[in-house]
Amino acid sequence: MAELAGNCLIGQSGGPTAVVNASVAGIVSEALNHGCIEEVYGALNGVQGLLGEDLIDLAAESQQAIRGLRHTPGAALGSSRAKLKKPQDFERVLEVFKAHNIRYYFHIGDGESQDTAAKLAELANAQNYDLRVIGVPKTIDNDLSVTDHCPGYGSAAKFIATTVRELAIDADATAQNDIVTIVEVMGRNTGWLAAAATLAKRRDHPNDPPHLVYLPEKPFDSAKFADDVRRILKREKHCVVVAGEGLVDKDGNYVAVEGGEAGAAAHFGGVGEHLRELVETQVGGNVRVVRLGVTQRSAAHLASKTDADEAFLAGQAAVKAAIDGESEKMVTLVRGDTDQYTCETSLVAFSEIVGNTKKLPGEWINEDGVSLNFQFYRYATPLIQGEVTLPYDNGLPTFARLAAESVDKQLPAYEG
Amino acid sequence: MAELAGNCLIGQSGGPTAVVNASVAGIVSEALNHGCIEEVYGALNGVQGLLGEDLIDLAAESQQAIRGLRHTPGAALGSSRAKLKKPQDFERVLEVFKAHNIRYYFHIGDGESQDTAAKLAELANAQNYDLRVIGVPKTIDNDLSVTDHCPGYGSAAKFIATTVRELAIDADATAQNDIVTIVEVMGRNTGWLAAAATLAKRRDHPNDPPHLVYLPEKPFDSAKFADDVRRILKREKHCVVVAGEGLVDKDGNYVAVEGGEAGAAAHFGGVGEHLRELVETQVGGNVRVVRLGVTQRSAAHLASKTDADEAFLAGQAAVKAAIDGESEKMVTLVRGDTDQYTCETSLVAFSEIVGNTKKLPGEWINEDGVSLNFQFYRYATPLIQGEVTLPYDNGLPTFARLAAESVDKQLPAYEG
């Protein structure tokens, strides 16, 4: 493979995770190892930066700042849910790439957003512009079918499991009051995050909280729910319920989505309050609702070291693949088949990603529909191992902030 | 003071904090230093254990377990919001004390619950039964006027500030979307917890999130709220709001309390959803609501070392005071008047505690009504210093569980 000389660019897309910036750090530090990569740029705010030519010079950042990204939540480059839509949007981005001699584009995003990267690569091909595009996955939802797991999931899982273990101890202390604690977690279409709460159980203590876990994979039935809660209150004197925000009834309709169609994305959630009502009207008891919300993806103070390291590794792997001449592929994580957990990276063609949502396998869910069996624990436990050491200053963790030195614009503003 | 030989008993009351068990550990370990204290018992589930004669032998616990209490959330002895009401309830408890030769009673609870301890002491006096009763304060609300601060507050403050700092970084990453992030925190009558969120700001960065903090001390005005949010969105492109659950309007009515009178305690909360509606109808924008709920008092994984150490110290101080002949008093924390933070314990008579709710001083709140000045930072910053090192097993923090060996009952069951 002939060496391709030029500059590289990183873009972030979609909701952040606790470790998405570790992938940025992995890309930047690996890019600097390769002489054929001259400048290392970042696009501000995802596709908005691509269209607006808002690029920053990442090689000019201090090493401190790039190292700090390994434990900094949010999206250091800014993110966006906007998408490139019109053909001229794609044309414009390619113009920006040409103006800055971008020959390597690394796209960090969830499965859906890799589609944008794929289309950019196609357009470059059609114009005989030599460009290598590699995707890096990120999503706390863990719903990508082409990879064993997604960077971001392990940290969210560790945070949810820890939080549920802690609040269950609190609830247990006043158990004689028939308290029902409802924890609403993210996961619009899959139960990976809700299932993660069950990691809070101690080994060989299946009756430990969380007692009931409701997964989007299992149609929700109010009558069964009320029975479940009654059964647990009788046995335990209190009940810890975990519910994924994307619960659906037997007809496939969401059980609780606030607001209407407009802005539905932001309005997602409300399952906790819906279940509160069900308990109050059908079972009785004192209900507490916790809605973890964005804390699930921003709790860097409780990130999984395994996850943070794999996110960094995925970034490095993307650069190595591009240097090796790969393009139009996304990095995946591949688990070794030995008892001892190991994880390597591989690649998958963009064409194989789109439209595949990985659900929790039905055979990992117990017959009661509200608990997981050993196959889930075997899968998820390695992903939450290890703690990330954060620097603390004045009692609080400190996070990296990029100096974000702008790259001079070469093109007139884009009117869209 | 003549030495008083006999057994000691510990009771917990009210909602747990992340460090309330550290006070139990302080009492147990100090009690074992004094030969005149023979047995060290705990009452299960607060007043229920006192009435039911459900006592456990704390001296029989492993040293490991007692040490583990220093970082274990919840109430290890169980707690209860029930109160001793009828005169015969108090008579019964004193009978239990006599049956087990309890000469030292340590009551860990909030301000209100110290009243129970006070009445028990009075009854013992009236019956010439030699009993020393010392209270140990605990509450995340920090609303006790007789002490500089309350064990439990520092850890809740550290957790809230860290969480808000993290989720603000997440929100900032997608700032171009006019996102309003609303974080509902506890605090029924005071804004100590809401104010703690402002510790998330970096020094000399008053415009850092959280941008708007609504305190129960300041009457809530919907029109001003909408103006505040608009102003921040214009300046920052996103807005982080923190609201105490106990916000009241100008007439002193709660802005949002779910449910009716019945079970009002459990139903508290809902301010987040109320503010969401206001933003959506009066300002527009994408709203995210986070309700931290009980995680604020159970997040032992992010406890303040200063707070945990002071909670332990308060337990030790209670025992030392009782050995010195003190009774009918509660331990308080006293801050030194030097620049360098120091904290010692003192005592206050039970009679001086009841009915005094410590509000945030008005002169600590800026004129805008939604931010705090240096006086609050000077007060609160020392309380969140230091991290508690937790043992982790298999990716999650592990917590102590008491063996809870029962003490033989001496009395017939209480019919009440």
Chai-1 contact restraints between the chains, C-beta under 6 A:
chainA,res_idxA,chainB,res_idxB,connection_type,confidence,min_distance_angstrom,max_distance_angstrom,comment,restraint_id
A,P16,B,D170,contact,1.0,0.0,6.0,A-B,restraint_1
A,P16,B,A173,contact,1.0,0.0,6.0,A-B,restraint_2
A,N45,B,Q176,contact,1.0,0.0,6.0,A-B,restraint_3
A,P73,B,E166,contact,1.0,0.0,6.0,A-B,restraint_4
A,P73,B,I169,contact,1.0,0.0,6.0,A-B,restraint_5
A,P73,B,D170,contact,1.0,0.0,6.0,A-B,restraint_6
A,G74,B,I169,contact,1.0,0.0,6.0,A-B,restraint_7
A,G74,B,D170,contact,1.0,0.0,6.0,A-B,restraint_8
A,G74,B,A173,contact,1.0,0.0,6.0,A-B,restraint_9
A,A75,B,A173,contact,1.0,0.0,6.0,A-B,restraint_10
A,G78,B,A173,contact,1.0,0.0,6.0,A-B,restraint_11
A,S79,B,A173,contact,1.0,0.0,6.0,A-B,restraint_12
A,S79,B,T174,contact,1.0,0.0,6.0,A-B,restraint_13
A,K158,B,G395,contact,1.0,0.0,6.0,A-B,restraint_14
A,A161,B,L396,contact,1.0,0.0,6.0,A-B,restraint_15
A,T162,B,H301,contact,1.0,0.0,6.0,A-B,restraint_16
A,T162,B,L396,contact,1.0,0.0,6.0,A-B,restraint_17
A,T163,B,T295,contact,1.0,0.0,6.0,A-B,restraint_18
A,E166,B,P73,contact,1.0,0.0,6.0,A-B,restraint_19
A,E166,B,S298,contact,1.0,0.0,6.0,A-B,restraint_20
A,E166,B,A300,contact,1.0,0.0,6.0,A-B,restraint_21
A,L167,B,V294,contact,1.0,0.0,6.0,A-B,restraint_22
A,L167,B,T295,contact,1.0,0.0,6.0,A-B,restraint_23
A,L167,B,S298,contact,1.0,0.0,6.0,A-B,restraint_24
A,I169,B,P73,contact,1.0,0.0,6.0,A-B,restraint_25
A,I169,B,G74,contact,1.0,0.0,6.0,A-B,restraint_26
A,D170,B,P16,contact,1.0,0.0,6.0,A-B,restraint_27
A,D170,B,P73,contact,1.0,0.0,6.0,A-B,restraint_28
A,D170,B,G74,contact,1.0,0.0,6.0,A-B,restraint_29
A,D170,B,V294,contact,1.0,0.0,6.0,A-B,restraint_30
A,D170,B,S298,contact,1.0,0.0,6.0,A-B,restraint_31
A,A173,B,P16,contact,1.0,0.0,6.0,A-B,restraint_32
A,A173,B,G74,contact,1.0,0.0,6.0,A-B,restraint_33
A,A173,B,A75,contact,1.0,0.0,6.0,A-B,restraint_34
A,A173,B,G78,contact,1.0,0.0,6.0,A-B,restraint_35
A,A173,B,S79,contact,1.0,0.0,6.0,A-B,restraint_36
A,T174,B,S79,contact,1.0,0.0,6.0,A-B,restraint_37
A,Q176,B,N45,contact,1.0,0.0,6.0,A-B,restraint_38
A,A266,B,N286,contact,1.0,0.0,6.0,A-B,restraint_39
A,N286,B,A266,contact,1.0,0.0,6.0,A-B,restraint_40
A,R288,B,G293,contact,1.0,0.0,6.0,A-B,restraint_41
A,R288,B,V294,contact,1.0,0.0,6.0,A-B,restraint_42
A,V290,B,G293,contact,1.0,0.0,6.0,A-B,restraint_43
A,R291,B,R291,contact,1.0,0.0,6.0,A-B,restraint_44
A,G293,B,R288,contact,1.0,0.0,6.0,A-B,restraint_45
A,G293,B,V290,contact,1.0,0.0,6.0,A-B,restraint_46
A,V294,B,L167,contact,1.0,0.0,6.0,A-B,restraint_47
A,V294,B,D170,contact,1.0,0.0,6.0,A-B,restraint_48
A,V294,B,R288,contact,1.0,0.0,6.0,A-B,restraint_49
A,T295,B,T163,contact,1.0,0.0,6.0,A-B,restraint_50
A,T295,B,L167,contact,1.0,0.0,6.0,A-B,restraint_51
A,S298,B,E166,contact,1.0,0.0,6.0,A-B,restraint_52
A,S298,B,L167,contact,1.0,0.0,6.0,A-B,restraint_53
A,S298,B,D170,contact,1.0,0.0,6.0,A-B,restraint_54
A,A300,B,E166,contact,1.0,0.0,6.0,A-B,restraint_55
A,H301,B,T162,contact,1.0,0.0,6.0,A-B,restraint_56
A,I384,B,G395,contact,1.0,0.0,6.0,A-B,restraint_57
A,Q385,B,G395,contact,1.0,0.0,6.0,A-B,restraint_58
A,G395,B,K158,contact,1.0,0.0,6.0,A-B,restraint_59
A,G395,B,I384,contact,1.0,0.0,6.0,A-B,restraint_60
A,G395,B,Q385,contact,1.0,0.0,6.0,A-B,restraint_61
A,L396,B,A161,contact,1.0,0.0,6.0,A-B,restraint_62
A,L396,B,T162,contact,1.0,0.0,6.0,A-B,restraint_63
